[in-house]
Amino acid sequence: MTDRQDRMVPGPERRTPKAELDGRATALQGRMAQKGIDSALIVQNADLLYFAGTVQPALLLMPAAGEPLLFVRKNPGRAREESLLRHVVPMDSPRDLPELLKGCGVGRTGRLGMELDVLPANLAARLQKLLSPEEVADVSPAIQAVRAVKSAYEIG
């Protein structure tokens, strides 16, 4: 592996610890529950890195309760190396998402939170059409509030 490749793939010591990812998920889930959001679909790279520990082309479904599901398009193997999330699911295309969700035991997304402050309108519309949520809500304020509070790990 070249020096450049070595820097690109984080080793175990550079991955976001599982306890940190779990704490972030729990904090977001608490805010989602306050806003009546049943699940959130996270797409933005910065938020994927924060909540999943990877920026592989992916969609992260954060349920209001339970473990997040990371659906990875390009390189699920690398996403598994980078992320300590338990559920990393290969995905050929976002069009596969409804079937993949069913396979993971998710029947409906309910009131779906999306990053409406950064998500392109055409992508938001495509995802909304694919998933047919009861309603779409902006989960961005909840994400920003969680990210604003720094843990000991982040400060370190």
Contacts in CASP RR format, 6 or more apart in sequence:
PFRMAT RR
TARGET T0000
AUTHOR 0000-0000-0000
METHOD contacts of the structure
MODEL  1
MTDRQDRMVPGPERRTPKAELDGRATALQGRMAQKGIDSALIVQNADLLY
FAGTVQPALLLMPAAGEPLLFVRKNPGRAREESLLRHVVPMDSPRDLPEL
LKGCGVGRTGRLGMELDVLPANLAARLQKLLSPEEVADVSPAIQAVRAVK
SAYEIG
1 9 0 8 1.000
9 78 0 8 1.000
9 81 0 8 1.000
9 82 0 8 1.000
10 81 0 8 1.000
10 82 0 8 1.000
11 81 0 8 1.000
15 53 0 8 1.000
15 82 0 8 1.000
15 83 0 8 1.000
15 84 0 8 1.000
16 53 0 8 1.000
16 83 0 8 1.000
16 84 0 8 1.000
16 153 0 8 1.000
17 84 0 8 1.000
17 153 0 8 1.000
18 84 0 8 1.000
20 151 0 8 1.000
20 153 0 8 1.000
21 51 0 8 1.000
21 52 0 8 1.000
21 53 0 8 1.000
21 83 0 8 1.000
21 84 0 8 1.000
21 85 0 8 1.000
23 151 0 8 1.000
24 50 0 8 1.000
24 51 0 8 1.000
24 146 0 8 1.000
25 51 0 8 1.000
25 62 0 8 1.000
25 66 0 8 1.000
25 67 0 8 1.000
25 68 0 8 1.000
27 146 0 8 1.000
27 149 0 8 1.000
28 40 0 8 1.000
28 51 0 8 1.000
28 62 0 8 1.000
28 142 0 8 1.000
28 143 0 8 1.000
28 146 0 8 1.000
29 62 0 8 1.000
29 63 0 8 1.000
29 64 0 8 1.000
29 65 0 8 1.000
29 66 0 8 1.000
30 64 0 8 1.000
31 142 0 8 1.000
31 145 0 8 1.000
31 146 0 8 1.000
32 38 0 8 1.000
32 39 0 8 1.000
32 40 0 8 1.000
32 62 0 8 1.000
32 64 0 8 1.000
32 113 0 8 1.000
32 139 0 8 1.000
32 142 0 8 1.000
33 64 0 8 1.000
33 65 0 8 1.000
35 137 0 8 1.000
35 139 0 8 1.000
35 142 0 8 1.000
36 64 0 8 1.000
36 111 0 8 1.000
36 137 0 8 1.000
37 64 0 8 1.000
37 111 0 8 1.000
37 112 0 8 1.000
37 113 0 8 1.000
37 137 0 8 1.000
37 139 0 8 1.000
37 142 0 8 1.000
38 63 0 8 1.000
38 64 0 8 1.000
38 108 0 8 1.000
38 109 0 8 1.000
38 110 0 8 1.000
38 111 0 8 1.000
38 112 0 8 1.000
38 134 0 8 1.000
39 61 0 8 1.000
39 62 0 8 1.000
39 63 0 8 1.000
39 64 0 8 1.000
39 106 0 8 1.000
39 109 0 8 1.000
39 110 0 8 1.000
39 111 0 8 1.000
39 112 0 8 1.000
39 113 0 8 1.000
40 61 0 8 1.000
40 62 0 8 1.000
40 112 0 8 1.000
40 113 0 8 1.000
40 114 0 8 1.000
40 139 0 8 1.000
40 142 0 8 1.000
40 143 0 8 1.000
41 59 0 8 1.000
41 60 0 8 1.000
41 61 0 8 1.000
41 62 0 8 1.000
41 109 0 8 1.000
41 112 0 8 1.000
41 113 0 8 1.000
41 114 0 8 1.000
41 127 0 8 1.000
41 131 0 8 1.000
42 48 0 8 1.000
42 51 0 8 1.000
42 52 0 8 1.000
42 59 0 8 1.000
42 60 0 8 1.000
42 61 0 8 1.000
42 62 0 8 1.000
42 115 0 8 1.000
42 139 0 8 1.000
42 143 0 8 1.000
43 59 0 8 1.000
43 60 0 8 1.000
43 114 0 8 1.000
43 115 0 8 1.000
43 119 0 8 1.000
43 123 0 8 1.000
44 115 0 8 1.000
44 118 0 8 1.000
44 119 0 8 1.000
45 55 0 8 1.000
47 60 0 8 1.000
47 115 0 8 1.000
47 143 0 8 1.000
47 147 0 8 1.000
48 54 0 8 1.000
48 55 0 8 1.000
48 56 0 8 1.000
48 58 0 8 1.000
48 60 0 8 1.000
49 55 0 8 1.000
50 147 0 8 1.000
51 60 0 8 1.000
51 62 0 8 1.000
51 68 0 8 1.000
52 58 0 8 1.000
52 60 0 8 1.000
52 68 0 8 1.000
52 70 0 8 1.000
52 79 0 8 1.000
52 83 0 8 1.000
52 85 0 8 1.000
53 82 0 8 1.000
53 83 0 8 1.000
53 84 0 8 1.000
53 85 0 8 1.000
54 70 0 8 1.000
54 72 0 8 1.000
54 78 0 8 1.000
54 79 0 8 1.000
54 82 0 8 1.000
54 83 0 8 1.000
56 72 0 8 1.000
56 73 0 8 1.000
56 74 0 8 1.000
56 75 0 8 1.000
56 76 0 8 1.000
56 78 0 8 1.000
56 79 0 8 1.000
56 82 0 8 1.000
57 72 0 8 1.000
57 73 0 8 1.000
57 74 0 8 1.000
58 70 0 8 1.000
58 71 0 8 1.000
58 72 0 8 1.000
58 73 0 8 1.000
58 79 0 8 1.000
58 91 0 8 1.000
59 70 0 8 1.000
59 71 0 8 1.000
59 91 0 8 1.000
59 94 0 8 1.000
59 97 0 8 1.000
60 68 0 8 1.000
60 69 0 8 1.000
60 70 0 8 1.000
60 71 0 8 1.000
61 68 0 8 1.000
61 69 0 8 1.000
61 71 0 8 1.000
61 101 0 8 1.000
61 106 0 8 1.000
61 109 0 8 1.000
62 68 0 8 1.000
63 69 0 8 1.000
63 106 0 8 1.000
67 85 0 8 1.000
67 86 0 8 1.000
67 87 0 8 1.000
68 85 0 8 1.000
68 87 0 8 1.000
69 87 0 8 1.000
69 89 0 8 1.000
69 101 0 8 1.000
69 104 0 8 1.000
69 106 0 8 1.000
70 79 0 8 1.000
70 83 0 8 1.000
70 85 0 8 1.000
70 87 0 8 1.000
70 88 0 8 1.000
70 89 0 8 1.000
71 89 0 8 1.000
71 90 0 8 1.000
71 91 0 8 1.000
71 97 0 8 1.000
71 100 0 8 1.000
72 79 0 8 1.000
72 88 0 8 1.000
72 89 0 8 1.000
72 90 0 8 1.000
72 91 0 8 1.000
73 91 0 8 1.000
73 92 0 8 1.000
73 93 0 8 1.000
73 94 0 8 1.000
76 88 0 8 1.000
76 89 0 8 1.000
76 90 0 8 1.000
77 88 0 8 1.000
79 88 0 8 1.000
80 88 0 8 1.000
87 104 0 8 1.000
89 100 0 8 1.000
89 104 0 8 1.000
91 97 0 8 1.000
91 100 0 8 1.000
94 126 0 8 1.000
94 127 0 8 1.000
94 130 0 8 1.000
95 130 0 8 1.000
97 127 0 8 1.000
97 130 0 8 1.000
97 131 0 8 1.000
98 130 0 8 1.000
98 131 0 8 1.000
101 107 0 8 1.000
101 109 0 8 1.000
101 131 0 8 1.000
108 133 0 8 1.000
108 134 0 8 1.000
109 131 0 8 1.000
109 133 0 8 1.000
109 134 0 8 1.000
110 133 0 8 1.000
110 134 0 8 1.000
110 135 0 8 1.000
111 133 0 8 1.000
111 134 0 8 1.000
111 135 0 8 1.000
111 136 0 8 1.000
111 137 0 8 1.000
112 128 0 8 1.000
112 131 0 8 1.000
112 133 0 8 1.000
112 134 0 8 1.000
112 135 0 8 1.000
112 136 0 8 1.000
112 137 0 8 1.000
113 133 0 8 1.000
113 136 0 8 1.000
113 137 0 8 1.000
113 138 0 8 1.000
113 139 0 8 1.000
114 124 0 8 1.000
114 127 0 8 1.000
114 128 0 8 1.000
114 136 0 8 1.000
114 137 0 8 1.000
114 138 0 8 1.000
114 139 0 8 1.000
115 138 0 8 1.000
115 139 0 8 1.000
115 140 0 8 1.000
115 143 0 8 1.000
116 124 0 8 1.000
116 136 0 8 1.000
116 138 0 8 1.000
116 139 0 8 1.000
116 140 0 8 1.000
117 138 0 8 1.000
117 140 0 8 1.000
118 140 0 8 1.000
124 136 0 8 1.000
128 136 0 8 1.000
END
